[in-house]
Amino acid sequence: YDRFNLALFKMMKKRLDLFICPEANRIEYFIEISGKATHRTYLFPNTTTPTHWVADTHISNDKTITIAHIGTAVGGHYTQQFLEVISDLDGIRDYKVQFIGYLPTEVKNLVQSYNLPHLELIDDLPHKKLQEYYGKIDIGIILYKDLGINYKYCAPNKLYEYWANGIYVIAHPLDGLVSIFADDKLGKLCDMDNEAEFKNAVLSAIEEWDNNTRVQIMAIFEEKYSIKIYFEGLSRILSEQFIN
């Protein structure tokens, strides 16, 4: 079926005026198979709008840090490695961990088998209710592993939602994420197969987090990744290519 679709696309490519894609590697692949010049493409990530958040100056640096995974925790990804890391974090500043979203039975059983006192499971929520939680999360985890081309070149919605809410992100260095993490204030890409490296990334994020972290991330997001920036760019391309 995929081969048929690809063949159909190649047949019809001469009629294509503009290709819009959420991830740079996919654009490179598109150019390779289509022969289209880069000006016929536009990167429009799965981004969102900045969140309005006012820093509470009374929150001190020793507040409880909330680490969260948002969305379905699919089996085969880095869930167990994450559980191993957080099961060995005692002795640092107060923290708690949340899994928010649907957990398949085998993943839920795995999470519960660790019997971690700092861990909270929250059932799948309507997307509009997530905002109630985003404002209280400090560190967001993306546990995707390279289990196929879709994950390798991922452009997850939750990444931009984390940043829109000033949340520091930790993820594995998948090809689709490397070019996006252009500023180390936004988060850390670490080898999640390496337990020591993964643990160090989580530890340093917890120990170094303060209110200014959230403010800086939100400012970077608004400047570089807000959806309004990409709408403006798309309008420019449409105007240049199709109106004039």
C-alpha positions as CSV (number, residue, x, y, z in Angstrom):
1,Y,0.0,0.0,0.0
2,D,2.8,2.4,0.9
3,R,4.7,1.5,-2.3
4,F,1.5,2.2,-4.3
5,N,1.0,5.6,-2.7
6,L,4.7,6.5,-3.3
7,A,4.4,5.5,-7.0
8,L,1.2,7.6,-7.3
9,F,2.9,10.6,-5.7
10,K,5.8,10.4,-8.1
11,M,3.3,10.3,-11.0
12,M,1.5,13.4,-9.8
13,K,4.5,15.4,-8.5
14,K,4.6,17.7,-11.5
15,R,1.2,19.1,-10.4
16,L,2.4,19.8,-6.9
17,D,3.0,23.5,-6.1
18,L,3.9,23.4,-2.4
19,F,4.7,20.7,0.2
20,I,4.2,21.5,3.9
21,C,5.7,19.3,6.5
22,P,6.2,19.4,10.3
23,E,9.8,18.1,10.4
24,A,13.0,19.0,8.5
25,N,14.2,15.4,7.8
26,R,10.9,14.7,6.1
27,I,11.4,17.7,3.8
28,E,14.8,16.4,2.9
29,Y,13.3,13.0,2.1
30,F,10.5,14.7,0.0
31,I,13.1,16.7,-2.0
32,E,15.1,13.5,-2.6
33,I,12.1,11.5,-4.0
34,S,10.4,14.4,-5.8
35,G,13.2,16.4,-7.2
36,K,11.4,19.6,-6.0
37,A,13.5,22.6,-5.1
38,T,13.5,23.7,-1.5
39,H,11.5,26.8,-2.3
40,R,8.6,24.5,-3.0
41,T,8.6,23.3,0.6
42,Y,7.7,24.8,3.9
43,L,8.5,23.6,7.4
44,F,5.4,24.1,9.7
45,P,5.9,22.2,13.0
46,N,3.2,20.9,15.2
47,T,3.5,23.9,17.3
48,T,1.0,26.0,19.3
49,T,0.6,29.4,20.9
50,P,2.5,30.7,23.9
51,T,0.9,30.3,27.3
52,H,0.4,33.3,29.5
53,W,2.1,32.5,32.8
54,V,3.1,34.9,35.6
55,A,6.0,33.8,37.8
56,D,5.2,33.5,41.5
57,T,8.1,35.2,43.2
58,H,7.2,33.4,46.4
59,I,8.1,30.0,45.0
60,S,11.6,29.2,46.2
61,N,14.2,26.9,44.6
62,D,13.4,24.1,47.0
63,K,9.9,23.6,45.7
64,T,8.7,20.1,44.7
65,I,9.7,19.5,41.1
66,T,7.1,17.8,38.9
67,I,8.4,15.5,36.1
68,A,5.8,14.3,33.7
69,H,5.2,12.1,30.7
70,I,2.2,13.2,28.6
71,G,0.3,10.9,26.2
72,T,0.3,7.2,25.5
73,A,3.3,5.3,26.9
74,V,3.8,2.8,24.1
75,G,5.5,-0.5,24.9
76,G,9.0,-0.9,23.6
77,H,10.1,2.7,24.2
78,Y,12.1,4.1,27.1
79,T,9.6,3.7,29.8
80,Q,11.5,1.0,31.8
81,Q,14.7,3.0,31.5
82,F,12.9,6.0,32.9
83,L,11.5,4.0,35.8
84,E,15.0,2.7,36.6
85,V,16.3,6.3,36.7
86,I,13.6,7.7,38.9
87,S,13.7,4.7,41.2
88,D,17.2,5.8,42.2
89,L,16.7,9.6,42.8
90,D,16.3,9.7,46.5
91,G,18.3,12.2,48.5
92,I,17.8,15.1,46.1
93,R,15.3,18.0,46.4
94,D,11.6,17.0,46.5
95,Y,10.1,15.7,43.3
96,K,7.2,13.8,41.9
97,V,6.5,12.0,38.7
98,Q,3.3,11.9,36.7
99,F,2.2,9.7,33.8
100,I,-0.7,11.5,32.2
101,G,-2.6,9.6,29.5
102,Y,-3.5,6.1,28.4
103,L,-1.2,3.3,29.5
104,P,-1.6,-0.1,27.7
105,T,-2.0,-2.9,30.3
106,E,1.5,-4.2,30.0
107,V,3.0,-0.7,30.4
108,K,0.7,0.1,33.4
109,N,1.7,-3.2,35.0
110,L,5.3,-2.3,34.5
111,V,4.9,1.1,36.0
112,Q,3.0,-0.1,39.0
113,S,5.5,-3.0,39.6
114,Y,8.1,-0.4,40.7
115,N,5.9,0.8,43.5
116,L,7.4,4.2,43.5
117,P,6.1,6.6,46.2
118,H,6.7,9.7,44.2
119,L,4.7,8.4,41.2
120,E,1.1,9.4,40.2
121,L,-0.9,7.9,37.3
122,I,-3.6,10.1,35.7
123,D,-6.0,8.7,33.2
124,D,-6.3,9.9,29.6
125,L,-7.7,13.5,29.6
126,P,-9.5,15.6,27.0
127,H,-6.8,17.8,25.4
128,K,-8.3,21.1,26.7
129,K,-7.9,19.8,30.3
130,L,-4.2,19.2,29.9
131,Q,-3.6,22.9,30.4
132,E,-4.5,22.5,34.1
133,Y,-1.5,20.2,34.4
134,Y,1.0,21.9,32.1
135,G,1.1,24.9,34.3
136,K,2.3,22.7,37.2
137,I,4.9,20.6,35.3
138,D,8.5,21.6,35.5
139,I,10.2,18.9,33.4
140,G,8.6,17.0,30.5
141,I,9.9,13.6,29.3
142,I,9.6,12.2,25.8
143,L,10.3,8.5,25.8
144,Y,10.3,7.7,22.1
145,K,12.8,5.2,20.8
146,D,13.8,4.7,17.2
147,L,11.4,1.9,16.5
148,G,10.7,2.9,12.9
149,I,10.8,5.9,10.6
150,N,7.8,7.6,12.2
151,Y,9.5,7.8,15.6
152,K,13.0,8.4,14.1
153,Y,11.7,11.6,12.4
154,C,9.1,12.5,15.1
155,A,7.7,16.0,15.5
156,P,5.5,15.5,18.6
157,N,2.8,17.9,19.5
158,K,3.7,17.6,23.2
159,L,7.2,18.9,22.6
160,Y,5.9,22.3,21.5
161,E,3.2,22.2,24.2
162,Y,5.8,21.6,26.8
163,W,7.9,24.6,25.6
164,A,4.8,26.8,25.2
165,N,4.3,26.3,28.9
166,G,7.9,26.8,29.9
167,I,8.6,23.1,30.6
168,Y,12.2,21.8,30.3
169,V,12.3,18.7,28.0
170,I,14.4,15.6,28.2
171,A,14.4,13.2,25.2
172,H,16.5,10.7,23.3
173,P,18.5,12.2,20.4
174,L,16.3,11.1,17.6
175,D,17.0,12.5,14.1
176,G,13.8,14.5,14.2
177,L,14.7,16.2,17.5
178,V,18.4,17.0,17.1
179,S,18.0,20.1,14.9
180,I,15.1,21.4,17.0
181,F,17.0,21.5,20.3
182,A,19.1,24.5,19.2
183,D,19.2,26.1,22.6
184,D,20.3,24.2,25.7
185,K,17.9,26.2,27.8
186,L,15.1,24.3,26.2
187,G,16.1,20.9,27.5
188,K,18.5,18.0,27.1
189,L,18.9,15.2,24.5
190,C,20.6,12.2,26.2
191,D,21.3,8.6,25.3
192,M,18.4,6.9,27.2
193,D,20.1,3.5,26.5
194,N,22.9,4.7,28.8
195,E,21.4,4.7,32.3
196,A,24.2,6.9,33.8
197,E,23.7,9.6,31.1
198,F,20.0,9.4,31.4
199,K,20.1,9.7,35.2
200,N,22.6,12.6,35.0
201,A,20.3,14.5,32.6
202,V,17.3,14.1,35.0
203,L,19.4,14.9,38.1
204,S,20.9,18.1,36.7
205,A,17.5,19.2,35.4
206,I,15.9,18.8,38.8
207,E,18.8,20.4,40.7
208,E,19.2,23.4,38.4
209,W,15.5,24.2,37.9
210,D,14.1,27.4,39.2
211,N,11.4,29.9,38.2
212,N,13.7,31.6,35.7
213,T,14.0,28.3,33.8
214,R,10.3,28.5,32.9
215,V,10.5,32.2,32.0
216,Q,13.5,31.7,29.7
217,I,11.9,28.7,27.9
218,M,8.6,30.6,27.3
219,A,10.6,33.5,25.9
220,I,12.5,31.3,23.5
221,F,9.4,29.6,22.4
222,E,7.6,32.8,21.6
223,E,10.5,34.1,19.6
224,K,11.3,30.9,17.6
225,Y,8.4,28.4,17.7
226,S,5.1,30.2,18.2
227,I,2.5,29.2,15.6
228,K,2.0,32.8,14.6
229,I,5.6,32.9,13.2
230,Y,4.9,29.9,10.9
231,F,1.5,31.3,9.8
232,E,3.3,34.5,8.8
233,G,5.9,32.6,6.9
234,L,3.2,30.5,5.1
235,S,1.3,33.6,4.2
236,R,4.5,35.1,2.7
237,I,5.1,32.0,0.6
238,L,1.6,31.8,-0.7
239,S,1.7,35.5,-1.6
240,E,5.0,35.2,-3.4
241,Q,4.3,31.9,-5.3
242,F,0.6,32.1,-6.0
243,I,-0.8,35.6,-5.8
244,N,2.0,37.6,-7.5
